[in-house]
Amino acid sequence: MQSVEGHTPSDRRPTVARRSLLTGGAVVAASLAGQSLVGSSARGATAGTELSVGRVDITPTAGAFLAGYGVDVPRRSTGTAAALFARCTILWSAGVPHVIVTADVLGFARGLHRAIRSQVLSLGVASENFALTATHTHNGPVLTDKLDPFIAYAMTSAQQAEVRAYSDQLAARIAHLVGATLAGPRTACTLDYQVVSQHFSYNREGLPYVEADVPVLTARTPGGEPRAVLFSYGCHPVTAGSQTMFDPDYPGDAAARIEQATGAFAQFLLGPAGDQDPVGGRGWAQRELRGTELAQAVTTAALRPGRPVAGPTTTHYREVSLPLDVTPTADNLRRVSACYTARAANTGLPGYHRRHARQMISQIEAGTFATSIPVPVQSWRFSGNPDLQLLLAGGEIVSGYAVYFRARHGTSSRLLFAGYANEVPAYLPSDELPRRSSTYAGGIDSDFPGIAGGSMTVYGWLGHLRGKPTATSPDGAEQILIGAIEAALTAAPTPRLTSRAGGTRWS
């Protein structure tokens, strides 16, 4: 999230006009041209696995604000390098829809996620069967709440009103996309899964974990042609650097190349990228290089059969509360306020540190600060030999969690581990990080390591997440999160109903 120097976008031609809304049904018809499509009139009798896909352009107009880097002057866009999309894949298992939406945005805060989830659930989709994810592009639109628009971007009240208006429009567009895709055509499909690799990530926190796995879940026609590809990789989408034009970074570039090469619909899930950055420089050329490399690996996989899976057969959604290292006694809060007063006066610090300090002083005085962070955890199980589990964790989760759970649940061949799902309230560090005196992902700075620093400043929390410094200490965020993820991965099947006659409601 830290401010970086941008690159002059001399090799991009800006596109400034807002593109028209593409409904899910129209895109399904285009993506699956020539295939036998099952319409809504037949839905009451369908069985097996079926596929529906859709997308909608969510690119703001030129002049809207760009998210992703802490700045003292908000970045206003001058145009569009490549369109931003919300993409929707629906897997119908025994007539029940399982919906994954991915949007080219930095992340969804709790309020916006809940607004979208509420609208989607009103369409008849079960909560455990709906997943909302962000590709985490750092040249997407500013959204409400997280990152905090004032702290991270120094936005005025009037500018924040623009952000709220766009966020409300985005929620409505995503809900409309899901509704249109639900009502649109379906095609019978088979599913298969495989894991390939890429190697342009490195661990920016200096930990030994480096993401290399690229999981690929492919939906095919009964004849074996790829019709949708869900692919993942754990690397921060910052290859383009800080720009003045909207752009989906390497995930969007890869998706476009996969679609061009295969004719299939492509959708990206960001893996555990909280501590993973791309190697090399920043700029448009680097963004295209990494998009090309990832697309080539995924395309090769999509054009050959993987291990057959079916489903989802079991789905689960829960939320877990992770404790902040905050002691809310009067004496301690006075000491914390004094630390923030000193930080607010330190002009040698980045502007977002000082704005955060002022906000925290106000929260302490008003008693409105939080002492914990809610994080959604979601899992889908696909049957196979062996089974496949899709784990969708909220937040900017670091790669150590994926390493731990892959070891417990059969490596990436059996566990597709994705982050940035449903809500992105903060970085989610493993215990190696809170034990340090300074760590960006761990939310700690060396000037006052007892209060929030690093990433926790732009996310707007009073303290960093609580660790477990000794074996006898109370469980911290890592242990609580591990327990919630393990419970999600081992959850018993949820009873469900097949679609009602006419296909208008599902449970």
N, C-alpha and C positions, 0 to 999 in steps of 0.2 A: 504493500500500500504506500510505500514511501515515495516521495516525489522524485522523478527522474527527468533527465533532459529528453525532450522529444526529438523526432527526426523530421526533416522537411519532407512532406508528402508529395514530392515533385513528380512521382510516377503514378499518381492516382488522379483520375478525373472525377471531381465531386459531382454527386447527384443530389439535388436539393429538394426535389418535389416528393411529397408523400405518396407512396405507392398505394394502390387500391387494395382493399381487404380481399383476401382469397379465402373462401369458405372451405371447410374440411372436405365436403363432398366433391367440390370441383377439383381439388388437388388429388383426391383419391382416384377420380375418374381419369385424370391425366397420368398419374403414376402407374396405374394398373391397366392401362389401355390394352385392349385385346384379351383380357382375362374374363372368366366367368364371374360376375359379381352377384352377390346375394343381397337383395334389397330388403327394406324394412318389412314388407308384407309377408316375408317367409321366416321372420326371426323367431317366432314362437316355436318352430320345429327344428331349429338348427342344432347341431352338435359338433363336437370336435373343436379344432382351433381355427379361428378366422382372424383376418387382419383388416383394420381400417387405419388410414393415415390422413393427416392434414397439416397444413401450415398457414400462418398468417404473418404478413409483414408488420413488424412493430417498430420500424425505424421512425424516430421523431423527425420533425422538420428541422432544417438548418436553423441554428440559433439556440436550440435546446442544449442543456448542459450535459457534459460528459463526466462519468464516474470512474473511480478506480485509483486515483493518486491524490494524496494529501496536498492541497494547494492553498495559497492565500488569495488568489483571484480565480473565481470559478471558470472552468474551461467551457466556453461556448463553442458549439460545433460550427464549422463552416460548410458542412455538407456531409456526404456519405461516401465512404470508400467502397463498402460492400453492405448490402442490406442486412438488417437484423431480423431474425425470425423467431416466432414461437412455433415449435413443432410438436405434433401430437401423434403418438402411436397407441393404438388400442388393440390389445390381444383379447379376443373373445374366446373364453374357455368354457365349453358346455353352455354357451349362450350368455355368459356373464362377462361384462366388459372390465378390462384392467387397463387403466389409462396412465400413460406417462407423458407429461408435458415438459419440454425443455425450452427455455427462453434465453436469448442472447442478452443477458443482463448480468450485473455484478453479483446480485443475490437478492433474495426476498426477505424482508423483515417480517416479524410476527404478525403485525396488523394486516399487511398486504397479503401474506400467505393465507391467513384466516379468511379474509374477504373472498379470495379466489376459491379456496376449498369450500366455503359455504355455498357459493354459486354453483360449483360443480356437483356437490352433493345434492343440491336441489334438482338436478337433472336425473337423479336416481342412482348415481354411482356411489357404492359403499366407500367409506372413508379409507379403509385399508387397501382399497383397489385404485386409489388415485395418488399419484406421485407428481410433485412439482419440483423441477430442478432448474438450476441456473448454470450456464456455461462459464460464467465468471469473467467474461471479457472485460478488460479495463478501458475499453473505448466504447462502452454502452451508455445508456441514459442513467442519470441520477434518479433514484427512487426514494421513497419516503423512509425515514427512520434509521436505516442501517445501509451504508455508513451514515452517521449523523450528518445531515447536510450543512449544519452550521460548523460543527467541529472540523470535519474533514475538508470542507470546501469553502468555508467562510461565506455561506450564502445568506443573503438578506431575507427578511420575511416575505417580501414580494417575490423573490426568486424561488423561495420554498413553496409558495402558492402555485407557481408554474409546475414544480415537481409533483405536487399533490394532484394537480389536474391530469398530468400525464399518467401518473400511477393509477388513478381511478379508471382512465381509459384503457390502460393495459389490463387491469383486472377484468373489465368487461370484454375485451377482445379475446382473452384467454378462455373465459367462460363460453363465449360465442364459438370459439374454435372447437372446444370440446363438444358442445352441443351439435355443431354442424358435422363433426366427425362421427359422433354417435348415430346421427340420422342418415349419414351418407352410406355409400355401398361398402360391402365387405367382400373379401375373397377368401376361400378356403386356403389354408397354408399348413406347411410343416415348419418346425423350428429346429435349428441345430446351432451348436455352440463350439467355439474353439478359442484358443489364446495364441496370439502372435506377439511380437515384441517391437519396441522402439527404445532408443537410448539417447534422447536429447534432454532428459531430466537430470538434475543433480540436487543434492540436499543442501539448501542454502543455510540451514541451521548447523551444518557440520556434523549431523548424525550419520550413522552408517547405512541408513535405509535409502535406497534409490529406486524409484519406480521404473520398471521396464516392461511390465505386462500390458498387453493390449487385448482385452476381452472383446469378442465379436459374437453377438447373437443375431442370427440371420433367419428371417422369415422367407420361405420359398413357396412358389406354386407347387401343386402336386407333381408337376413335371420337373422340378428342381431349379427353376429360374429364381434368382434373388429378387425379392420385391420390397423388403425393408431390412435395414441393417442398423442395429443398436450397438455402438462401439464406445470404448472408454479408454482413457489414459490419464495418469496422474502427473500433471505438469501445469503450473500456473500459466494462464493465457495472457502473457505479457510480451509476446514476441514482437509485436508491432511497436511497443514503447508508447509513450504518452503522445497522442496525436490530436489533431483538431477536427477529425472526421470520424463519424460512427463506423465501427468495424467489428466483426465477430471474432477477430484474431484467428489463430491457427485452427480451432475447432470448426469454425464456419467455413474456412478455406478447405479443410479436409472433407467436410460433409459435401460441399459443392463438387469436389473432384470425384468423390465416391459415386455420387449420383450420376455424374457425366460418364464415368467409366462403366457402371453396372446397370444403369437404368432403374435402380432401386431407390427407395426413399431412405435417407440416412439421418440418423439422430445420434447426438453425442452426449455421453454422461461423463462429467469430470470426476476423476478418481480422487484418491486422498492426496491432495496437492498443497496442503497447508504449509509444508516445508519443502516443496519441490518447485524449482525454477528451471527455465530452459537455459541450456548452455549457449554461449555465443553472445553476440551483440543484440541490438534492438533495431527495428525498422521494418519497412514493408518487405524488403527482400528476405529478411529472416522469417517473417510471418509466413510468406509463401513457401520458403524452404521447408519449414516444419510442417505446414499443412500438406505439402506434397509428400513428404516422407511418411507421415501418418496415413495418408490416403492410400499410398502404394501398399503398405502393409495390410490395411483393412480390405482393400480391393482384392488382393491376392487370396485372402481368406474367404471373402464373400463368393468368389467364383469357384470354390471347391467345397464339397460337403464336410461338415463337422460332425460332432457327436449329437445324435438326435435327442431332443428333450421335448416335453409337452407341458402345457399349462398356461399360466400359473395354476397350481393345485392348492397352495396354501398361501394366504396373505396375512400380514400383521402390521399394525400401526400402534405406536405408543409414544408418549413424551416422557422425558426424564429431566429432573431438575438438578443442575450442577451448581455446587456452592462456590461463591466468590470468597476470596480471603478477606473478609470484612468483619471486624468486631465492632458491633454498633453500640458500644458503651459511650457515655458522654465524654469521658476523658480521652478515649482513643480517637473519637471523632474530632476532638479539638486538635489532637496531634496530626491527624490526617489533613484537616483543613489548613493547618500551618504549612505542611509540606506542599499542598497545592497552591497556597499563597506565594510561597517562594518560587515555585515553578512558573506561575503566571507572570511573575516579575522578571523572569530570566529571558531577556531578548535574544540570547544565543540559541535558544531552543526553536525548533520548527513551530510555525504558527499554530498548527493543530494541537500541539502539546499545550500551548498557552490557552487556547480557546477551551480545550477540554478541562484544564485546571479551573477556569472561571465557572464552567458549567457544574463541575463537581462541588465547588464551594457553595453554589446556589442550592444544589440538591441536598447537601448536608444541612444547610440552614433551614430548608423547607421540610426535611425529613422524607424526601421522595426517592432516595436512592434504592437500588435493588441489592439484594444479598445473594441472589442466585440467578441462574440463566436457564430457561427452558429450552430443550433440544429435542426435536422429533427424531425417531428411529423407526425405520420401516423395512420389512423384508417380504420378498416373494420367493416361493419355492417352485421350481420346475421339476417334474419327474423325469427320470432318465436312468441310465446305467453308467455312472452314478448320477444322482440328482444334482441339480444346479440351484444355488441360492443367490438371489440378487439382494444385496444389502444397501440401503439408501440412508445414509446418516446426514443429519443436518450439520451446519457449521463448516468452517474451514478446517476439516479434520486432518491431522498430520499422518504421515505414512506409517509410523510405528504401530498404529492400531490395525492397519491392514496387514502388516507383517505378522502381528500376533494372531489375528483371526484366520488368516490364510493357513498358518501353521496348524491351527486347531481344527479347521474345517476343510482341509484337502487342497490347499493352494488355490491359485486363480482358476484352475481347471474345474473347481467345484464352487468357488465363491467369487462373484463379481461384486467388488467393493467400491461403492461410489459415495462421494461426499456432496456438499452444497445442495442438499435435497430439502425441499419444503421451506426451511428457514435457515438463514445464515446470520446468527446472532453474534458470532465471534469466532476467533480461532479456537480449536480444541486441541490443546497440547497434551502430549504424553508426559509422564513424570520426569523424564530427563530434563525437560525445559524449565518447569517452575523451580528446580533446584539451582538454577543459574542466577547470577547477579544481574545479567542483562541478556534478554532474548526477545526478538520482535514477535515471533509466533507465540511465545509464552506470556507476552504482555508485561514484561518487566524491564525497567531502565535502571541503570546503575546509580543515578542521582538519588532516587528514593525507591529502592527495590520493594518496599512494603506496600506501595500503592500501585495503581494501574500505570502501565507504561506501554511502549511499543504499540502493538496492534490494538490493545484494549483502550487506547486513547481515541482512535478514530471510530471505534465501535461504541464509545460513550459509556463505559462502565467505571464504577468507583474503584474497584480492585481487580486484580488478576484472579484467575481460577485457583481454587485451593488445591494444593498438592498433598501428598502423604510423605512427609520428610523422613519418618522412621516407621518401622514395622508396627509399633504400638500406637502410632498416631491414628486419629479417626480417618475413615475412608475419605479420599479426596475425589476430585472430578474424574480422574482416570479410572479408579476402581468402580465408581458409580456408573460411569458410561460403559465400561466393559460389562458390568452386570446387565445393563439394559440391552446392549447389543446381543449378548449371549441369550437372553430371554427371547428376543425377537427372532433369532435364528433357530431356536429350538421350540418355538410356539406350536401348540397343537392346531390342527386345522380349524378354521372358523366355519360354522355352518352357514350355508348360503342357499339361495333359491336360483333356479334358472329364470330366464327372462319371461315376462308375462306375454300373453297373446297380444299381438300388435306391436310388441317390441318397444313400448314407450317408457317402461319403468323397469329398473333392475334392483336387486337387493344383494 
